[in-house]
């Protein structure tokens, strides 16, 4: 795996994560009440930084998967990553007034973001 190929894969996944994040925030704002929407919109810069780091880590894990461990059933690996990332949202410490449907939709969006990243990485790295 060359560095150029890794960087290109990271750029593709980072772009996907940013698009998915903005789509998720937009979707969550539509589902949430106006008071809850402020919490989503107010942290866009933090989301962007976090997604860039996530994309780098997922790209490195994918390069390990596709270069040495295997290439089949990539979607199971990334489905599990998505479930792992969203697991903190399954059992919130205290109700913050966010509806269960909003939390569920956010979990689904997180899992879809990772499966989409896996598809892009399978396309770029395998």
LINHU-V727939 format. One record per pair of residues at least 12 apart in sequence whose ideal C-beta (glycine too) atoms are under 6 Angstrom apart, sorted by the first residue. I is the first residue (numbers start at 1). GAP is how many residues later the second one is. Records with the same first field share a line. If there is no record, write none. Layout:
# LINHU-V727939
I = GAP / GAP
This chain:
# LINHU-V727939
1 = 62 / 66
6 = 57
9 = 50 / 112 / 115 / 116
10 = 45 / 46 / 49
12 = 108 / 112
13 = 42 / 46 / 104 / 107
14 = 38 / 41
16 = 100 / 101 / 104
17 = 34 / 38
18 = 33
20 = 93
21 = 26 / 30
24 = 85
25 = 15
28 = 12
31 = 71 / 74
32 = 70
36 = 62
58 = 59
62 = 59 / 63
63 = 62
66 = 59 / 60
71 = 55
74 = 44 / 48
75 = 43
78 = 36 / 37 / 40
79 = 36
81 = 33
82 = 28 / 29 / 32 / 33
85 = 25
86 = 21 / 24 / 25
89 = 14 / 17 / 18
